[in-house]
Amino acid sequence: MKKINFNGITTSSLGFGCSLLTRNNSVKTAIVNLQTAFDAGVSHFDVARLYGFGEAETILGKFAKAKRHEITITTKTGLSGKHLPLWTLPIMNRVRAFIKLNQSAINSKHIGIVPVIGVYNPYKILNDLHTSLDKIGTDFIDFYLLHEANISKANQEDIIAVLQKSKDAGKILKFGIASNSIKIQNEYHNLNRSYQVLQHSDNFFEHNISKMPINDDQFIRIVYNIFSNLKAVESAIAFNKELYDPVKLILAYYKKVNEGGITLFSSIRNEHIKDTVKKWNNLSKSDLNIPLAIFRQKYD
């Protein structure tokens, strides 16, 4: 696995997102997902206080306990949802399956499973940080991010001050922002230079990385949701589906355009995790030249 280095932090260029961990029916199977990614060469893991009804960090902590200094961890503050104990996983997954099966008849936002409200203030940030440290069972967080905050909120002096104080105390190594690209792309260049991590959504057709150019020493860029339009990519290459693997195509695109950053993926299927990492590791120089050529041919 190719490693990247940003201001003294070295980790894998491909990272594993933990938002789906509680789609497993047990903690044991969720930890197998994490171990599978780690065994394949992934050393960066992305989580948040919101994920898994507030318990994804607990699962990650059980996995990270014996290998904390072999991995890097992102977690986030600002979004809150219902917190449910881990023993409810099978019940909640049955509810999820029911909602998915009856999507046309049920408006899932009325179920109230994960209501989210962004709160960004020094008290919330410190409280979330201490909770995350406790849940994960660690003394420090590598990348600590404001979850879905906009630029003006992130630039508030009291927020920067509490993040900097936590960094000075060694509880955070780097801090930054993690938001949907639409929310920040027009103002990201105004983000206070105290922030060193820019995490944002992207997919194969949006060009969000090119819309938010950064200097190599300004931020480390982390992108997520890269497979959100997998079906659209499959349709785009239907003219020659025997030649192009859509997953490989997407991975090659990000390995090229996000060189020096971290690209996240998520899965609860161990065979998919191993296959994704294998494809990432085995990309050739010719593979890296395919995505942009096809993109220009079909969409520019």
DRENDO-1510 file (C-alpha; in Angstrom, 1 decimal, always signed):
<recs>
REC; n; res; u; v; w
REC; 1; MET; +0.0; +0.0; +0.0 .
REC; 2; LYS; +1.3; +3.4; -1.0 .
REC; 3; LYS; +1.9; +5.7; +2.0 .
REC; 4; ILE; +1.4; +9.4; +2.2 .
REC; 5; ASN; +3.1; +11.8; +4.6 .
REC; 6; PHE; +1.7; +15.1; +5.8 .
REC; 7; ASN; +3.7; +17.1; +8.3 .
REC; 8; GLY; +5.0; +14.1; +10.2 .
REC; 9; ILE; +1.9; +11.9; +9.9 .
REC; 10; THR; +2.4; +8.8; +7.7 .
REC; 11; THR; -0.5; +6.7; +6.7 .
REC; 12; SER; -2.1; +4.8; +3.8 .
REC; 13; SER; -3.3; +6.6; +0.8 .
REC; 14; LEU; -6.5; +4.5; +0.9 .
REC; 15; GLY; -8.6; +4.8; +4.1 .
REC; 16; PHE; -11.5; +2.8; +5.5 .
REC; 17; GLY; -14.7; +4.6; +6.4 .
REC; 18; CYS; -16.5; +3.4; +9.5 .
REC; 19; SER; -19.9; +4.8; +8.9 .
REC; 20; LEU; -21.3; +1.4; +7.9 .
REC; 21; LEU; -19.9; -0.7; +10.8 .
REC; 22; THR; -23.2; -1.0; +12.6 .
REC; 23; ARG; -24.8; -2.5; +9.5 .
REC; 24; ASN; -23.2; -5.6; +10.9 .
REC; 25; ASN; -25.4; -7.5; +13.4 .
REC; 26; SER; -22.5; -7.9; +15.9 .
REC; 27; VAL; -19.4; -6.1; +17.1 .
REC; 28; LYS; -17.4; -9.2; +16.2 .
REC; 29; THR; -18.3; -9.1; +12.5 .
REC; 30; ALA; -17.7; -5.3; +12.4 .
REC; 31; ILE; -14.2; -5.8; +13.8 .
REC; 32; VAL; -13.5; -8.4; +11.1 .
REC; 33; ASN; -14.3; -5.7; +8.5 .
REC; 34; LEU; -11.7; -3.4; +10.2 .
REC; 35; GLN; -9.1; -6.3; +10.5 .
REC; 36; THR; -9.7; -7.2; +6.9 .
REC; 37; ALA; -8.9; -3.7; +5.7 .
REC; 38; PHE; -5.8; -3.5; +8.0 .
REC; 39; ASP; -4.5; -6.9; +6.9 .
REC; 40; ALA; -4.8; -5.7; +3.3 .
REC; 41; GLY; -2.6; -2.6; +4.0 .
REC; 42; VAL; -5.1; +0.1; +5.1 .
REC; 43; SER; -3.8; +2.1; +8.1 .
REC; 44; HIS; -6.2; +5.0; +8.1 .
REC; 45; PHE; -9.7; +4.7; +9.7 .
REC; 46; ASP; -12.4; +7.4; +9.5 .
REC; 47; VAL; -15.1; +7.6; +12.1 .
REC; 48; ALA; -17.3; +10.2; +13.8 .
REC; 49; ARG; -19.4; +10.8; +17.0 .
REC; 50; LEU; -22.5; +10.4; +14.8 .
REC; 51; TYR; -21.7; +7.1; +13.2 .
REC; 52; GLY; -23.3; +3.9; +14.3 .
REC; 53; PHE; -25.8; +5.6; +16.7 .
REC; 54; GLY; -22.8; +6.9; +18.6 .
REC; 55; GLU; -21.0; +3.5; +18.9 .
REC; 56; ALA; -18.9; +3.2; +15.8 .
REC; 57; GLU; -16.1; +4.7; +17.8 .
REC; 58; THR; -16.5; +2.0; +20.4 .
REC; 59; ILE; -16.1; -0.7; +17.8 .
REC; 60; LEU; -13.1; +1.0; +16.2 .
REC; 61; GLY; -11.6; +1.3; +19.7 .
REC; 62; LYS; -11.9; -2.4; +20.3 .
REC; 63; PHE; -10.0; -3.0; +17.0 .
REC; 64; ALA; -7.4; -0.3; +17.6 .
REC; 65; LYS; -6.5; -1.3; +21.1 .
REC; 66; ALA; -3.5; -3.4; +20.2 .
REC; 67; LYS; -2.4; -1.4; +17.1 .
REC; 68; ARG; -2.9; +2.3; +17.9 .
REC; 69; HIS; +0.5; +3.3; +16.8 .
REC; 70; GLU; +0.2; +1.4; +13.5 .
REC; 71; ILE; -2.9; +3.3; +12.4 .
REC; 72; THR; -4.2; +6.8; +12.0 .
REC; 73; ILE; -7.7; +7.9; +13.1 .
REC; 74; THR; -10.1; +10.6; +12.0 .
REC; 75; THR; -13.1; +11.4; +14.1 .
REC; 76; LYS; -15.5; +14.3; +14.0 .
REC; 77; THR; -17.5; +16.7; +16.2 .
REC; 78; GLY; -20.7; +18.7; +15.6 .
REC; 79; LEU; -23.3; +16.3; +14.5 .
REC; 80; SER; -25.4; +14.3; +17.0 .
REC; 81; GLY; -28.0; +11.6; +16.6 .
REC; 82; LYS; -29.8; +9.0; +18.7 .
REC; 83; HIS; -27.4; +6.9; +20.7 .
REC; 84; LEU; -28.4; +3.3; +20.9 .
REC; 85; PRO; -26.5; +0.4; +22.7 .
REC; 86; LEU; -24.7; -2.1; +20.6 .
REC; 87; TRP; -27.0; -4.9; +21.6 .
REC; 88; THR; -29.7; -3.3; +19.5 .
REC; 89; LEU; -27.8; -3.8; +16.2 .
REC; 90; PRO; -29.9; -6.7; +14.9 .
REC; 91; ILE; -33.1; -4.9; +15.7 .
REC; 92; MET; -32.0; -1.7; +14.0 .
REC; 93; ASN; -30.8; -3.5; +10.9 .
REC; 94; ARG; -34.2; -5.2; +10.6 .
REC; 95; VAL; -35.7; -1.7; +10.8 .
REC; 96; ARG; -33.3; -0.5; +8.1 .
REC; 97; ALA; -34.2; -3.5; +5.9 .
REC; 98; PHE; -37.9; -2.9; +6.4 .
REC; 99; ILE; -37.6; +0.8; +5.5 .
REC; 100; LYS; -35.5; +0.0; +2.4 .
REC; 101; LEU; -38.1; -2.6; +1.3 .
REC; 102; ASN; -40.9; -0.2; +1.7 .
REC; 103; GLN; -39.2; +3.0; +0.6 .
REC; 104; SER; -42.1; +4.2; -1.6 .
REC; 105; ALA; -44.6; +3.8; +1.3 .
REC; 106; ILE; -42.5; +5.2; +4.1 .
REC; 107; ASN; -40.7; +8.5; +4.4 .
REC; 108; SER; -37.7; +7.4; +6.5 .
REC; 109; LYS; -37.0; +10.8; +7.9 .
REC; 110; HIS; -40.2; +10.4; +10.0 .
REC; 111; ILE; -38.9; +7.3; +11.6 .
REC; 112; GLY; -36.5; +9.4; +13.7 .
REC; 113; ILE; -33.6; +6.9; +13.6 .
REC; 114; VAL; -30.8; +9.4; +13.1 .
REC; 115; PRO; -31.9; +13.0; +13.4 .
REC; 116; VAL; -28.8; +15.2; +13.0 .
REC; 117; ILE; -28.3; +18.8; +14.3 .
REC; 118; GLY; -25.0; +20.6; +13.8 .
REC; 119; VAL; -23.7; +22.2; +17.0 .
REC; 120; TYR; -20.3; +23.9; +16.9 .
REC; 121; ASN; -19.1; +25.6; +20.1 .
REC; 122; PRO; -16.2; +25.2; +22.5 .
REC; 123; TYR; -18.2; +23.2; +25.0 .
REC; 124; LYS; -19.6; +20.8; +22.4 .
REC; 125; ILE; -16.2; +20.3; +20.8 .
REC; 126; LEU; -14.4; +19.5; +24.1 .
REC; 127; ASN; -17.2; +17.3; +25.2 .
REC; 128; ASP; -17.2; +15.3; +22.0 .
REC; 129; LEU; -13.4; +15.1; +22.0 .
REC; 130; HIS; -13.3; +13.7; +25.5 .
REC; 131; THR; -16.0; +11.3; +24.6 .
REC; 132; SER; -14.2; +10.2; +21.5 .
REC; 133; LEU; -11.0; +9.7; +23.3 .
REC; 134; ASP; -12.8; +7.5; +25.8 .
REC; 135; LYS; -14.8; +5.5; +23.3 .
REC; 136; ILE; -11.8; +4.8; +21.1 .
REC; 137; GLY; -9.5; +4.2; +24.1 .
REC; 138; THR; -6.7; +6.5; +22.9 .
REC; 139; ASP; -4.8; +9.5; +24.2 .
REC; 140; PHE; -4.9; +11.4; +20.9 .
REC; 141; ILE; -6.8; +11.8; +17.6 .
REC; 142; ASP; -4.7; +12.1; +14.5 .
REC; 143; PHE; -7.3; +14.2; +12.5 .
REC; 144; TYR; -10.1; +15.9; +14.4 .
REC; 145; LEU; -12.7; +17.5; +12.1 .
REC; 146; LEU; -15.8; +19.8; +12.3 .
REC; 147; HIS; -18.5; +17.6; +10.8 .
REC; 148; GLU; -20.5; +19.4; +8.1 .
REC; 149; ALA; -19.6; +22.9; +9.4 .
REC; 150; ASN; -19.5; +25.7; +6.9 .
REC; 151; ILE; -16.5; +28.0; +6.6 .
REC; 152; SER; -17.8; +31.0; +8.5 .
REC; 153; LYS; -18.6; +28.8; +11.5 .
REC; 154; ALA; -15.2; +27.1; +11.4 .
REC; 155; ASN; -13.5; +30.5; +11.3 .
REC; 156; GLN; -15.0; +31.6; +14.6 .
REC; 157; GLU; -12.2; +32.6; +17.0 .
REC; 158; ASP; -13.5; +30.6; +20.0 .
REC; 159; ILE; -13.7; +27.4; +17.9 .
REC; 160; ILE; -10.2; +27.8; +16.6 .
REC; 161; ALA; -8.9; +28.6; +20.1 .
REC; 162; VAL; -10.4; +25.4; +21.6 .
REC; 163; LEU; -9.1; +23.2; +18.8 .
REC; 164; GLN; -5.6; +24.8; +19.0 .
REC; 165; LYS; -5.6; +24.4; +22.8 .
REC; 166; SER; -6.4; +20.7; +22.4 .
REC; 167; LYS; -3.7; +20.4; +19.8 .
REC; 168; ASP; -1.2; +22.0; +22.1 .
REC; 169; ALA; -2.2; +19.6; +24.8 .
REC; 170; GLY; -1.4; +16.6; +22.4 .
REC; 171; LYS; -5.0; +15.4; +22.2 .
REC; 172; ILE; -5.3; +16.4; +18.6 .
REC; 173; LEU; -2.4; +16.2; +16.0 .
REC; 174; LYS; -4.2; +18.0; +13.2 .
REC; 175; PHE; -7.6; +19.6; +13.0 .
REC; 176; GLY; -9.8; +20.5; +10.0 .
REC; 177; ILE; -13.2; +20.4; +8.4 .
REC; 178; ALA; -15.3; +17.6; +6.9 .
REC; 179; SER; -18.2; +18.8; +4.8 .
REC; 180; ASN; -20.1; +18.2; +1.7 .
REC; 181; SER; -18.4; +19.9; -1.2 .
REC; 182; ILE; -21.5; +22.0; -2.2 .
REC; 183; LYS; -21.4; +23.6; +1.3 .
REC; 184; ILE; -17.8; +24.7; +1.2 .
REC; 185; GLN; -16.5; +24.9; -2.3 .
REC; 186; ASN; -17.2; +28.6; -2.8 .
REC; 187; GLU; -15.5; +29.7; +0.4 .
REC; 188; TYR; -12.9; +26.9; +1.2 .
REC; 189; HIS; -10.1; +29.2; +0.3 .
REC; 190; ASN; -11.1; +31.5; +3.2 .
REC; 191; LEU; -10.7; +28.7; +5.8 .
REC; 192; ASN; -8.3; +29.9; +8.6 .
REC; 193; ARG; -4.8; +28.6; +8.1 .
REC; 194; SER; -4.9; +26.9; +11.5 .
REC; 195; TYR; -6.9; +24.2; +9.8 .
REC; 196; GLN; -4.8; +21.5; +8.1 .
REC; 197; VAL; -7.3; +18.9; +7.0 .
REC; 198; LEU; -9.8; +19.4; +4.2 .
REC; 199; GLN; -12.2; +16.5; +3.9 .
REC; 200; HIS; -15.0; +16.7; +1.4 .
REC; 201; SER; -17.4; +14.6; -0.8 .
REC; 202; ASP; -16.6; +13.8; -4.3 .
REC; 203; ASN; -17.5; +11.5; -7.1 .
REC; 204; PHE; -16.3; +10.6; -10.6 .
REC; 205; PHE; -18.4; +13.2; -12.4 .
REC; 206; GLU; -18.3; +16.3; -10.1 .
REC; 207; HIS; -14.8; +17.6; -10.5 .
REC; 208; ASN; -14.8; +18.7; -6.8 .
REC; 209; ILE; -11.1; +18.3; -6.4 .
REC; 210; SER; -10.3; +20.5; -9.4 .
REC; 211; LYS; -12.8; +23.1; -8.0 .
REC; 212; MET; -11.0; +23.2; -4.7 .
REC; 213; PRO; -7.3; +23.3; -5.6 .
REC; 214; ILE; -4.9; +23.4; -2.7 .
REC; 215; ASN; -1.1; +23.7; -2.1 .
REC; 216; ASP; +0.6; +20.5; -1.0 .
REC; 217; ASP; +1.7; +22.0; +2.3 .
REC; 218; GLN; -1.6; +23.8; +3.0 .
REC; 219; PHE; -4.0; +20.9; +3.7 .
REC; 220; ILE; -4.1; +17.2; +3.5 .
REC; 221; ARG; -7.1; +16.4; +1.4 .
REC; 222; ILE; -9.4; +13.5; +2.3 .
REC; 223; VAL; -12.3; +12.6; -0.1 .
REC; 224; TYR; -15.3; +10.4; +0.6 .
REC; 225; ASN; -18.4; +9.1; -1.2 .
REC; 226; ILE; -16.3; +8.1; -4.2 .
REC; 227; PHE; -18.6; +5.2; -5.1 .
REC; 228; SER; -21.8; +7.2; -4.7 .
REC; 229; ASN; -22.4; +7.2; -8.5 .
REC; 230; LEU; -21.1; +3.8; -9.3 .
REC; 231; LYS; -24.2; +2.9; -11.3 .
REC; 232; ALA; -23.7; +6.1; -13.4 .
REC; 233; VAL; -20.1; +5.1; -14.1 .
REC; 234; GLU; -21.3; +1.6; -15.1 .
REC; 235; SER; -23.7; +3.2; -17.6 .
REC; 236; ALA; -21.0; +5.5; -18.9 .
REC; 237; ILE; -18.7; +2.6; -19.8 .
REC; 238; ALA; -21.5; +0.3; -21.0 .
REC; 239; PHE; -20.1; +0.8; -24.5 .
REC; 240; ASN; -17.1; -1.3; -23.5 .
REC; 241; LYS; -17.8; -2.9; -20.2 .
REC; 242; GLU; -15.6; -5.9; -21.0 .
REC; 243; LEU; -12.6; -3.5; -21.1 .
REC; 244; TYR; -13.3; -1.3; -18.1 .
REC; 245; ASP; -14.0; -2.3; -14.5 .
REC; 246; PRO; -16.1; +0.6; -13.0 .
REC; 247; VAL; -14.6; +0.1; -9.5 .
REC; 248; LYS; -11.1; +0.0; -10.9 .
REC; 249; LEU; -11.9; +3.1; -13.0 .
REC; 250; ILE; -13.1; +5.1; -10.0 .
REC; 251; LEU; -10.1; +4.0; -7.9 .
REC; 252; ALA; -7.6; +4.9; -10.7 .
REC; 253; TYR; -9.2; +8.3; -11.0 .
REC; 254; TYR; -8.7; +9.1; -7.3 .
REC; 255; LYS; -5.3; +7.6; -7.1 .
REC; 256; LYS; -4.3; +10.1; -9.8 .
REC; 257; VAL; -6.2; +13.3; -8.8 .
REC; 258; ASN; -5.8; +12.9; -5.1 .
REC; 259; GLU; -2.2; +11.9; -5.0 .
REC; 260; GLY; -0.7; +12.9; -1.7 .
REC; 261; GLY; -4.1; +12.7; +0.0 .
REC; 262; ILE; -6.4; +10.0; +1.5 .
REC; 263; THR; -9.2; +8.4; -0.5 .
REC; 264; LEU; -11.9; +6.7; +1.7 .
REC; 265; PHE; -14.1; +3.8; +0.9 .
REC; 266; SER; -16.6; +1.8; +3.0 .
REC; 267; SER; -18.0; -1.7; +3.0 .
REC; 268; ILE; -19.3; -4.4; +5.3 .
REC; 269; ARG; -18.5; -7.2; +2.9 .
REC; 270; ASN; -15.0; -8.5; +3.5 .
REC; 271; GLU; -14.6; -9.8; +0.0 .
REC; 272; HIS; -15.4; -6.3; -1.3 .
REC; 273; ILE; -12.9; -4.8; +1.1 .
REC; 274; LYS; -10.1; -7.1; +0.0 .
REC; 275; ASP; -11.0; -6.6; -3.7 .
REC; 276; THR; -11.0; -2.8; -3.4 .
REC; 277; VAL; -7.6; -2.7; -1.7 .
REC; 278; LYS; -6.2; -5.2; -4.2 .
REC; 279; LYS; -7.4; -3.1; -7.1 .
REC; 280; TRP; -6.0; +0.1; -5.6 .
REC; 281; ASN; -2.6; -1.5; -5.0 .
REC; 282; ASN; -2.4; -3.1; -8.4 .
REC; 283; LEU; -3.2; +0.0; -10.5 .
REC; 284; SER; -0.7; +0.5; -13.3 .
REC; 285; LYS; +0.5; +3.8; -14.9 .
REC; 286; SER; -1.7; +3.0; -17.9 .
REC; 287; ASP; -4.7; +2.5; -15.6 .
REC; 288; LEU; -4.1; +6.0; -14.1 .
REC; 289; ASN; -4.4; +7.5; -17.6 .
REC; 290; ILE; -7.7; +5.9; -18.5 .
REC; 291; PRO; -10.2; +7.8; -16.3 .
REC; 292; LEU; -9.5; +11.3; -17.4 .
REC; 293; ALA; -9.4; +10.3; -21.1 .
REC; 294; ILE; -12.8; +8.6; -20.8 .
REC; 295; PHE; -14.2; +11.5; -18.8 .
REC; 296; ARG; -13.2; +14.0; -21.4 .
REC; 297; GLN; -14.5; +11.8; -24.2 .
REC; 298; LYS; -17.9; +11.3; -22.6 .
REC; 299; TYR; -18.7; +14.4; -20.5 .
REC; 300; ASP; -16.5; +17.4; -21.3 .
</recs>
